[in-house]
């Protein structure tokens, strides 16, 4: 269990600190305020910073730029990582 969580320069978060996390946490808020971005950051942290997860995050949001061939594998794609950091 994480006691706290801090994000810096991830997607729209320049800095976010959650000082206390419990065993169960509820994330609520209006549309487009960053709930999914928070979950993406936690998922990336939980993966140990696995760079292939960045491809999954970009692909999930249709932010991946594939090469000339439509059957090209995502790992060979040209990525726009600037949208994450």
C-alpha positions in Angstrom: 0.0 0.0 0.0 1.2 3.5 -0.8 1.2 5.9 2.1 1.3 8.9 -0.3 1.7 9.7 -4.0 3.3 12.6 -5.8 3.3 13.5 -9.5 5.5 16.0 -11.2 5.3 16.9 -14.9 3.0 14.0 -16.0 0.4 15.0 -18.6 -1.4 18.0 -17.3 0.0 17.7 -13.8 2.8 20.1 -13.1 2.7 18.9 -9.5 0.2 17.0 -7.5 0.7 15.6 -4.0 -1.7 13.3 -2.2 -0.4 13.2 1.4 -2.3 10.3 2.8 -3.7 7.3 1.0 -5.8 4.7 2.7 -6.5 1.0 2.0 -9.3 2.1 -0.3 -9.4 5.4 -2.0 -12.2 7.1 -4.0 -11.3 9.5 -6.8 -14.1 11.8 -7.7 -14.4 15.0 -9.7 -16.0 16.7 -12.7 -15.2 15.6 -16.2 -11.8 16.5 -17.6 -10.1 17.4 -14.3 -7.5 14.6 -14.3 -9.0 11.5 -12.7 -7.8 9.2 -15.5 -4.4 11.0 -15.6 -4.0 10.2 -11.9 -4.8 6.5 -12.5 -2.4 6.4 -15.5 0.4 7.9 -13.3 -0.3 5.3 -10.6 -0.4 2.5 -13.2 3.0 3.8 -14.6 4.5 3.9 -11.1 3.2 0.4 -10.3 4.8 -1.0 -13.5 8.2 0.2 -12.2 8.4 2.9 -14.9 8.1 0.3 -17.6 8.6 2.3 -20.9 6.4 -0.1 -22.9 3.5 1.0 -20.7 3.9 4.5 -22.2 3.1 3.0 -25.6 0.0 1.4 -24.0 -1.1 4.7 -22.5 -0.6 6.6 -25.8 -2.4 3.9 -27.7 -5.4 3.9 -25.3 -5.8 7.6 -25.9 -5.2 7.4 -29.7 -2.1 9.5 -29.3 0.3 7.1 -31.0 1.5 7.9 -34.5 2.0 4.8 -36.5 4.4 4.6 -39.4 3.5 4.2 -43.1 2.2 0.6 -42.8 -1.1 0.2 -41.0 0.0 -3.3 -39.7 3.1 -1.8 -38.1 3.5 -2.9 -34.5 3.1 -0.2 -31.8 6.7 -0.8 -30.5 8.0 0.3 -33.9 5.8 3.4 -34.0 6.8 7.0 -33.8 5.6 8.2 -30.5 4.6 11.6 -29.2 5.8 11.3 -25.6 5.6 15.1 -25.1 1.9 14.6 -24.3 2.9 12.5 -21.2 5.5 14.8 -19.7 
